[in-house]
Amino acid sequence: MLDPSFFSYVTVMSITPGPNNLMLATSGVNFGLRRTLPMMFGITLGCALQMIIASLLLDVLLSWMSVIKLPLTMLGCAWLVWLSWKIFRAGAPEMQEKARPMSVLGGALFQAVNPKAWLMTCNVMLVYTASSSVVTVVAGFALLNLPCILLWAAAGNRLGKHLQVAWKLRLFNSVMALSLLVTTFWMLMEAFR
C-alpha cells in the first residue's frame, strides 16, 4: 500500500516548475490544450518507463550513477538549450499552423534526457517499491502525475487565448525560453558541484 508521503512527493515533483512543465505551458500557449495532450501523455509514459527501467536495473544504475550522471546531465542540458532556442524562435500566432507540438513518442523520449524526471522516477522506485509492488507504484505515479502536468498544459492553453497578438506571444516565448535556460544552467551548476 502506498503511504501519504508517496502522494506528497509525486505531486510536488510533478507540479513544480521544470523542463516538462515549462514545455507543456509553452505548448499550451502555442498549440492549445487538445494538441498538447499527446506530449502530456508521452511525458507520463516516459516517466513510467523510466521507473520500470530503474526497478529492473536499480543495482546497476546505482553503481553507474556517478559515471553517467555528468554525461546524462550534459546531454539533457544541450537538449534544453536547443529547446530554449526553438521556443525563443517560435513564430507569431499565424505561423502556428506550420509548427507542431511534441508527440506522445517525443514526450516519452524527452524523459531520457530530463534530469529532473530521472531524479524523480529513481527516487520513487528506491523509496516506494520496498513496501509496494512496481505495478502499484507506477500506476499511482501516473494517476498523480497526469493531473499535475495537465494543469500546466491547461494554464498555457488559457494564457494562449490572451497572447494572440504577435508581440505578446513573442514576449511569452522569450520569457519561457529564458526560464528553460535558467533551469538548464542551474542543473549544470549542480552537476559540477
C-alpha positions as CSV (number, residue, x, y, z in Angstrom):
1,M,0.0,0.0,0.0
2,L,1.3,3.5,-0.9
3,D,1.7,5.8,2.1
4,P,0.9,9.5,2.2
5,S,4.5,10.6,1.6
6,F,4.3,8.9,-1.9
7,F,1.3,11.1,-2.8
8,S,3.0,14.2,-1.4
9,Y,6.4,13.5,-3.2
10,V,4.9,12.7,-6.6
11,T,2.5,15.6,-6.5
12,V,5.2,18.1,-5.5
13,M,7.7,16.8,-8.1
14,S,5.1,16.7,-10.8
15,I,3.6,20.1,-10.3
16,T,6.7,22.2,-9.6
17,P,8.4,24.0,-12.5
18,G,10.8,22.0,-14.5
19,P,11.6,21.2,-18.2
20,N,8.4,19.2,-18.7
21,N,6.0,21.8,-17.2
22,L,7.7,24.7,-18.9
23,M,7.4,22.9,-22.2
24,L,3.7,22.0,-21.5
25,A,2.8,25.5,-20.7
26,T,4.6,26.8,-23.8
27,S,2.9,24.1,-26.0
28,G,-0.5,25.0,-24.4
29,V,0.0,28.7,-25.3
30,N,1.3,28.0,-28.8
31,F,-0.9,25.0,-29.8
32,G,-3.8,24.8,-27.4
33,L,-4.7,22.1,-24.9
34,R,-6.0,19.5,-27.3
35,R,-2.9,19.5,-29.4
36,T,-0.7,19.4,-26.3
37,L,-2.3,16.3,-24.8
38,P,-0.1,13.8,-26.8
39,M,3.0,15.4,-25.4
40,M,1.5,15.3,-21.9
41,F,0.6,11.6,-22.2
42,G,4.1,11.0,-23.6
43,I,5.7,12.6,-20.6
44,T,3.8,10.4,-18.1
45,L,4.5,7.3,-20.3
46,G,8.2,8.2,-20.4
47,C,8.4,8.6,-16.6
48,A,6.6,5.3,-16.2
49,L,9.1,3.6,-18.5
50,Q,11.9,5.2,-16.5
51,M,10.5,3.8,-13.3
52,I,10.3,0.3,-14.8
53,I,13.8,0.5,-16.2
54,A,15.0,1.8,-12.8
55,S,13.3,-1.0,-11.0
56,L,14.8,-3.6,-13.3
57,L,18.3,-2.1,-13.3
58,L,18.5,-0.3,-9.9
59,D,21.6,-2.0,-8.7
60,V,23.4,-1.5,-11.9
61,L,22.0,2.1,-12.2
62,L,23.2,3.0,-8.8
63,S,26.7,1.7,-9.4
64,W,26.8,3.6,-12.7
65,M,25.2,6.8,-11.4
66,S,28.4,8.5,-10.7
67,V,29.7,7.6,-14.2
68,I,26.5,8.5,-16.1
69,K,25.3,11.5,-14.1
70,L,27.5,14.1,-15.8
71,P,27.2,12.8,-19.4
72,L,23.4,12.5,-18.9
73,T,23.2,16.0,-17.5
74,M,25.3,17.4,-20.3
75,L,23.1,15.7,-22.9
76,G,19.9,16.8,-21.2
77,C,21.2,20.4,-20.9
78,A,22.3,20.5,-24.5
79,W,18.8,19.4,-25.5
80,L,17.2,22.0,-23.2
81,V,19.4,24.8,-24.7
82,W,18.2,23.7,-28.2
83,L,14.6,23.6,-27.0
84,S,15.0,27.1,-25.5
85,W,16.2,28.4,-28.8
86,K,13.2,26.7,-30.6
87,I,10.8,28.3,-28.0
88,F,12.5,31.7,-28.4
89,R,12.3,31.5,-32.2
90,A,8.6,30.4,-32.1
91,G,6.6,32.4,-34.5
92,A,3.5,34.6,-34.3
93,P,0.0,33.2,-34.0
94,E,-0.4,32.9,-37.8
95,M,2.7,30.7,-38.0
96,Q,1.3,28.1,-35.6
97,E,-0.4,26.2,-38.5
98,K,3.1,25.2,-39.7
99,A,4.5,24.3,-36.3
100,R,3.6,21.1,-34.5
101,P,3.6,20.2,-30.8
102,M,5.6,17.3,-29.4
103,S,4.1,13.9,-30.0
104,V,3.5,11.1,-27.4
105,L,6.7,9.5,-28.5
106,G,8.6,12.8,-28.4
107,G,7.3,13.5,-24.9
108,A,8.2,10.0,-23.7
109,L,11.7,10.1,-25.3
110,F,12.4,13.6,-23.8
111,Q,12.3,11.9,-20.4
112,A,15.5,10.1,-21.3
113,V,17.5,13.4,-21.2
114,N,15.4,15.1,-18.5
115,P,17.5,15.1,-15.3
116,K,14.5,16.1,-13.1
117,A,12.5,13.2,-14.4
118,W,15.3,10.7,-13.7
119,L,15.7,12.1,-10.2
120,M,12.0,11.8,-9.5
121,T,11.5,8.4,-11.0
122,C,14.6,6.8,-9.4
123,N,13.7,8.3,-6.0
124,V,10.1,6.9,-6.3
125,M,11.4,3.5,-7.2
126,L,14.1,3.5,-4.5
127,V,11.8,4.6,-1.7
128,Y,8.4,3.1,-2.5
129,T,8.9,-0.3,-4.2
130,A,10.2,-1.6,-0.9
131,S,6.7,-1.6,0.5
132,S,4.6,-1.7,-2.7
133,S,4.7,-3.5,-6.0
134,V,6.3,-1.9,-9.0
135,V,2.9,-2.0,-10.8
136,T,1.2,-0.2,-7.9
137,V,3.9,2.4,-7.7
138,V,3.9,3.1,-11.5
139,A,0.1,3.2,-11.7
140,G,0.0,5.5,-8.6
141,F,2.6,7.7,-10.2
142,A,0.8,8.0,-13.5
143,L,-2.5,8.8,-11.8
144,L,-0.9,11.6,-9.7
145,N,1.4,12.9,-12.5
146,L,-1.2,13.4,-15.2
147,P,-3.5,15.9,-13.4
148,C,-0.4,17.9,-12.2
149,I,1.0,18.3,-15.7
150,L,-2.5,18.8,-17.1
151,L,-2.6,22.0,-15.0
152,W,0.5,23.4,-16.8
153,A,-0.9,22.5,-20.3
154,A,-4.3,23.9,-19.4
155,A,-2.8,27.1,-17.9
156,G,-0.8,27.5,-21.2
157,N,-4.0,27.0,-23.2
158,R,-5.9,29.6,-21.2
159,L,-3.0,32.0,-21.4
160,G,-2.7,31.4,-25.1
161,K,-6.1,32.9,-25.6
162,H,-4.7,36.2,-24.3
163,L,-1.5,36.0,-26.3
164,Q,-2.8,36.1,-29.9
165,V,-1.1,39.4,-30.5
166,A,2.3,38.7,-32.1
167,W,4.4,40.8,-29.7
168,K,2.7,39.3,-26.6
169,L,3.3,35.8,-27.8
170,R,6.9,36.7,-28.7
171,L,7.4,38.1,-25.2
172,F,5.9,35.0,-23.6
173,N,8.0,32.6,-25.6
174,S,11.1,34.7,-24.8
175,V,10.3,34.5,-21.0
176,M,9.7,30.7,-21.3
177,A,12.9,30.2,-23.2
178,L,14.8,32.2,-20.7
179,S,13.2,30.2,-17.8
180,L,14.3,27.0,-19.5
181,L,17.8,28.3,-19.9
182,V,18.0,29.3,-16.3
183,T,16.8,25.8,-15.3
184,T,19.5,24.4,-17.6
185,F,22.3,26.5,-16.1
186,W,21.1,25.6,-12.6
187,M,21.3,21.9,-13.5
188,L,24.8,22.3,-14.9
189,M,25.9,24.1,-11.7
190,E,24.5,21.3,-9.6
191,A,26.2,18.7,-11.9
192,F,29.6,20.3,-11.4
193,R,29.4,20.6,-7.6
